[in-house]
Each structure stands twice: as C-alpha cells, then as structure tokens.
Amino acid sequence: MEKFAIPTSRIQNRKNDLLDYISSSGYDGAVVFGMANVQYLSNFFAIETQRPVALGITKEDTFLTIPEMDEIHVRNHDEFIYDDLFTYYEYPQSDPMQTVGEMCAELGIDDGRIAVDSDGPAHTLGFSGPSLSNIVPGEVVVEDYFNDLTRYKDETEIQLYREGGTWVNLAHRLLQQKIETGEHPICLAEESQTEAIRSMINALGDRYQLTSWDPPIQVTCTAGEENAYCHNLNQQKPIEEGDLIETFVMAEMFGYKTGKLERTMVVGEPSNEQRDYFEIMKEAQEILFDAIEPGISYGYTEDIIDDFFAEHGLEDNQAHRPGHGMGLSWLSRPFLDRGLEGEFSVGEVFTVEPAFYIPDIGGFRHCDTVTVTEDGIEVLTYYPRDLDDLTIPVE
C-alpha cells in the first residue's frame, strides 16, 4: 500500500453496488448527505460544519455539492471521484439546499424517485435549512440501505485497521509507562498521544493524510471510583494507589476509526475484590472471542454475556451492549445487541467490550477491535490482557 487511502477502482465498485440496488428498487438516483457516506462513495472528505455537502449519483453521473471554500481542496485531490461540482458561497446568506436541488435537476432526478440517507443535512452546528423533499417535486425516500453501506470491509480496508492497531498499541504502551500516583490522567494522555502521533507521522510520512480535525491518534484515561459510571469524563482527578484506570485509544486511518483499544488497569497491588472482578471481565471477553463466527446472530452475543454475568450476580451492573461496529464512524452497525436482527458475516468490523460497573470500586472493561473471518475472528488490536501485565507498580 503506497498511500493509506482507498483506490479509485474500489470507489467505482461501491458506486456500482449502489446503482444496482437503486435500479432494482425503482429509484432514479441517490443523494447522500452524511459525510461518512459521501467519503465512502467518492473519497471526498471535508470538515463537517453547518455548510452542507451532498453527493448525487445516477448511472450516468456523479455530482458533488460543496461550499465554495472547499473547491480548491476538491480540485487538488486526484483521488476524489466526481464528474461535476455545484458550489454555493456561504450559509446562511446562500441557500445550499437550492443548490442541491439544482444538482438534482442537472442529474435528471429532481422530479423522479430519489433514495437518500436522510432527507437533507442534519440540523447541527447552526444549519436549519429545508429538507430535500421540500426542494424537489419528486419522491424522496430515506433508505435503510445506507445504514449498512459501510458495514462490510474488504482487504484494503482491513489493512487500514491492522495499521491502526500497530499505532494504538504504541500509544497505550506509552500511556502505561507514564502512569504514576499524583499525576493527572488528562496530562498523561495528552503526552502519550503526542509522542505516538509524532512516531506515526515520522514513520509513515506522506503515506498518511489527515481527513478531519481529530488527532490521528486519540488517547484518554480516567482513574478511581468515578469509573463506576460509564463514559466518566473526570480526567483531572489525580491518580492514587488502589485506583482502577480505564483507558481509551483509537487511531484514524484515511477517515476510518481503527484500533479502538481499552484496558482496565490497577495502580498498586490489586485487592482480592479487584482481582476477582477483573478475571470475570477478562473471561467474558474471551467467551465472545470464541463464540463469534459467520452465521451467529448478533443477539446471541448479548444473551450469552447476560447469562455469564448473571452467574456471577452481575446482571444489574451492566450499562451497555457488549460491542458495536467501527468504520468511517466509530459507532455504526453491526451492534452486538439482541435488538438488531441478522447474523455475523465475513468482513464486518466491530468492538468486543463486555463490561460491568461496581459502585465505589470502578468499571471493568477491556475493548478490542475485531473482524469476522471465514472461521471466526481476527483480533485487530493487540495489547496484554492479563492483570499482572496491567498492574502499575507503586514505589
């Protein structure tokens, strides 16, 4: 792989798959607004703001609507796939959705049947424009198809995850080496994040390119009893002996959120209670590693974890499903959730993170990113999982 990017030939294959679907479903074309879907079908990436971006696709043409400020960005990237650009100056003094309507008219689908991922851009960051169905006279249909658009990964994409796994391993190692009592978790996370990014950029050079304002490697950690609350954000509490440490590391490779890695660690000699809970958590993750393979239902993963935790009296200490999909968005299908119908298939990428949370002690969660193979899974992140390896010595 010369550059960490998706080849244009693969983008064309994705568009052909979409065109086959919309043709067989009676649509005249498609318009997508979500930036992950736009990138997936065109390789175009931009900073998401209140200025909408839209990609229109028919059998004959692929058109892109963007703010004028992004035009130079688009024309300077040969890997972006489009046939023509439609631009508007600024929002709200311009009407971006009118420009999208003009794009649809030029595509010849404005009075036809249009498949969309949403009926216009999300109303975020100050945008409050009209929906597409209020702009064009044709029929606009929000298609569930787009929720699964990025669900299955090919070998080129999987290689991005493998590369990301290398760098989150380094970042986590740097973080663990820095942890000591009296330090603030947020400072240690920032230091290890910066060191890891520097190492990655120096190693990969111009093979790597940023696709957002997010740092290419993200590191956080929290300490203490607050970890009993899922998604605890208290990163300023100084680390003390006896604390549980919860970590989060993720890398971005050409927009793909790769290598989500989390570990539970202990500062100083673990108590018997911490040891017991840790081993239960570790075994739960291993149960899912062994269970997942093509043909297993998504709901089965949650069922077996519920049963396992119930055996240990922890049925009331769970706070979330045991995993979720990873792609151009870091929360996507498939969900390891009994509410999602369907079965695991080769090429799906997701996290495995069964967890529970104990008041006055903390949370217990390892998280690894995996992909489904013909006979099971490949774990795309690697870092020690045993308590002895995750105990921080105190001098």
N, C-alpha and C positions, 0 to 999 in steps of 0.2 A: 504494500500500500504506500504510494508516494505521498499522498495527502490524506489527512483524516477527513474524508468527505465521501458523499455518496455519488457514484459515477452517473453521468447523464443517461447512460443506457438503462440504468435501473430506474431512474425517474420516468423514462418513457414507458417502461413495463408497468409501473404503478398507474400511470395515466391510462394505459390500455385496459388494465383491470377495471378501473373506474368506468371507463367508457363502455365496456362490455356490460357492466352492471346497470348503468343508467339507460342504455339502449334496450336491454331485456326487460327493464321495469317501466318502460314507456315515457322516459324523460327526454327532453330535447337537449339538455345540457346540465351543467352543475356550476354552482358558485359556492366557494368556501371562504369563511371569514376568520376562523381560528388560526392563529399563527403557526401552531404545530402542524395543522393540516395543509396550510399554504406551503410551508417548508417541505413537507413530505412529498408534495406533488409538483414542486417547482425548484427546490433547493434554495429558494429565496428566503432570507432571514432578515429581520429588522427589529429594532427596539419597539416593543409594543407600547403605544401611547393612546391618547384619545383620538388620534388620527387614524381612521380605519384603513385596512388593507383588504383587498378582495381578489380572489383568483377565479376567473371564469374559464370553463373548459367545455369544448364541444369536440366532435370528431375532427373538425377542420382546424380549429384554432385554440390557442391558449393565451388569454389576455390577463393582464395584471393591472389593478388599480392601486395607486400609491400616492402619498403626498409628494409634492414636487421636491421637497428636501431630500428624498430618498432616490431621486432619479440618477444622480451621479453614482451613488452606491450600486444601483442595479446595473448600470451600463459598464461598470468597472469589474464585474464578475462574470467571467465566461461560463461558469457552471450554473448560473441561473437560467431556467428554462421558461421562455415565454416568446410569443410571436409579436405582441404589440403592447405598449404601455398607455394607460389612461391616468392622467395626473390632475390633482387639484392643489390650490395654493396653500390653504391653511384652514383650520377649523377653529371657531365656528363661522368665520367670515365667508368661507366657501361651504358648499353643500356636498360633502363626499358621497352621500348616497345617490344624489342626482348623477354624479359621475359613474357610479356603479351601474345605475340604470342605463346610462349611455353605453357602457361597456356591454351590457346585456343586449341592447338593441343592435350593436355592431356585430355581436355574435349570432344574432337572429333568434334569440330565445326569449326576448322580453315579453312576447305575447304567447309563449308556449308553456311547457311544463318544466319547472326547474327544481332540481334536487339541491338542497343546501344543508350545511352542517348546523346552521342556526339562521333565524330569519333576520339577518343583519348582524352587525358587530355587537359584542357585549357592551352594555351600558356601564362602562368603568372608566376611571381616570378622567371623568368630566364629559364623556361623549353621551349625547342623549338624542341622537338623530332618529329618523324614522326607520322602520323595518323595510326590508326589500319588498315585501308584499304590498306595502303602501306606495311603492315607487313604480313597479311594473304592473301591467294589466294581466299578465299571465298567472298561472298557478304556481305558488311557491310551497314546496313540501320539505319539511325538516325530516331528514332521513337518518334512521338509526345506523345505517351503513357506516356513517362517518365516525361513529363511536368505536368501531372496530378497524378503522382504516389503518392505524399504525400497530395493530395488535401482533402481527406475525413478523418476525425478523429473519432476514436472510443472512448468509455467512458474512457479507460485508458489514452488516450492522452488528452482528455478534462480535466481530473483531474489534469494533469500537468499544464494546463492553469489556472485552478482555484487556484492551489497552487501559481503559479507565480503572479496571481492577488493580492494575500494577501501581497506579499513582495513588489510589486511596489507601493501599497497603502502606506505601511510604509515608503518607500524611498521618495515618494512625500511629505508625511506629514513632514518628517524631513527636506526636502528642503524648504518647505514653511515656516517652523518655523525659518529658518536661514536667510531668505531674509531681507535685510535692505539696506538703501541707503549707498553709498560709498563702498560697498563690490563688489568684482569681482565675476561674476556668476560662472566661472570655479572653483574657490576655494570653493564656497558653494556647488556646485555639487559634487566635489570630497569628501568633508567632509560628506555629507549626504549619498553618495554612500558607503563609507567605513563603516559608522555606520550601514547602512541597511544590508550590507553583513555580518558584524560581528554578528548581531542579527540573521540573517537567518542561518548561519553556526552553531552558538551555539544552535539554536533551532532544526535544522534538523540532526546535527551530521553526522554520516557516511551513513545516508539515502541519502545524497546528494553527487553527484560526478561531478566534472568539466569534460567537454568534449572538451574544447578548451582553448586558452589563453585569451579569452574575459572574463572580470569580470562577475560573476554570476548575478550581478545587474548593469545596466548602467544608469547613470543619467547625463543629460546635461541641461543647461538653457541659454538663451540669453535675452538681455534686450535692450529696446529702439527702435528707428526708424528703425534700421537695420533689425528688424523683418518683415519689409515690403518686404524683399527679402526672398523667400522660401529657406530653408536649409541654412540660415545665420549661419556662424560659428564663429562670433565675440563674444566669451565668456569672453573676458578680459575687455570689457568696464564696468566701474563702474556703479552700479545701481543708478539711480536718481529718485527723486519724479516725478510722472507722467508717468514713463516708463510702457510699456506693457512688461510682462515677458512671454516668450514662453518656456515651459518645455518639456522634453522627458525622460521617464523612461521605462526600459524594463528589464525583468528577463529571465534567461536561465535555463531551467529545462531539464536535460538529452539531451541537444542539441536543444531542442525546444525553439524558440524565443517566449516567452509568455508575456502576460500582457503589451503590448505596450500601454502606457498611456501618454497623452499630455494634458496640460491645458494652457489656456490663463489667465494671472493674471494681476492686475493693482497695481502699487505702489502708495499709497496715494488715495485721493478722486478721483474717476473716473470723467472725463469730460462727458458732455452730449453726445458728439460725441462717446466717448469710450463706454458709456452705450448702445447707440443705435446699434452700430456695434456688440457689444457683444451679445445682445439679438437676433439679426438676425442670428449670428453664432450658438448660442445655439438652436434656433428653427430649423435651417437646420439639425442639428444632430438628433433632435427629430423626424423630418419628416422621416428620413431614418430608425431610430429605429422602427417606426410604420409601414413602408412600406415593410420591408424585411421579406419574408417568403418563404417557398418552392414553386417553380413554377414561382416566379417573375424573369424577365430577368435581367441580370447584367446591361445591358444598360439602363434599366428603372431608376435605381438609379441615374445615371448621368443626365438623361433627367429631372427628377423632381427637382434636385438641380439646374440645369441650369435655369429652369423656375422660381424657387423660387428666386434665386439671381437676375434674370432679373427684377422681380417685384420690387426689391429694387435698381435697377440701378447699380448692381454689376457684370453684365455679363462680363465686361472686367477686373475684378480684381481677377479672378481665375488663379491658376497656375498649378493645377494637378487634377487628378480624385479624387473622394471622398472616396477611400479606396482600400485596397489591401490585398491579402492573407498573412497568417502567418503560419509558420511551422518550419521545420529544417533550412529553410532560412527565413529571416524576410521580404523578398519581393518575393511572389510567387502567383500562381493562387489560387483563382479567383481574378480578377481585377474588381472593380466597374467601368466599362468602357464600353461605347457603342461599342467599337471595339472588345470586346470579346463576341462571341456567346455563348448562353447557359443560364441556369436558376439556381437559388439557390437551393441547396439540403441540406438535413439534414447532419450535421457533418462537413460542411465547416466552417473554422475559418478565420476571416479577421478583418481588422480595419474599423471603420466608422469615417471619418475625413473630412467632407466637410469644405472648408476653403476659405478665400479670404484675400487679402493683399492690404492695403491702403498706398500709398506713404506719407511719412512724419509723419505717425502715427504708423503703425506696422501691423502685421499679426494677424488674428483671427482664431484660430483652437483649438477645443477640439478633442481628439482622444481616442477612446475606442476600446478594442478588444472584438469581439462577436462571437458566434457560432449559426448556424441555427438549430432550433428545429422543431418539428412537426407542431407547430402552430405559429412560429415567430422566435424570437432570445432570447438567454440568453447572457446578458452582463457579460463578464468575468473579467472586471476591474471595480472597483468602487472607486469613489472619488467625492467630491462635484463638482457640475457643475454650480452653481449659482454664480453671480458676487459678492454678499455680502460675500460669503464664500471664494472667491478668491481675495479679496482686501487686500493688505498688509498695515497695519497701519503704519503711519509715525509719530514719536514722535517729 
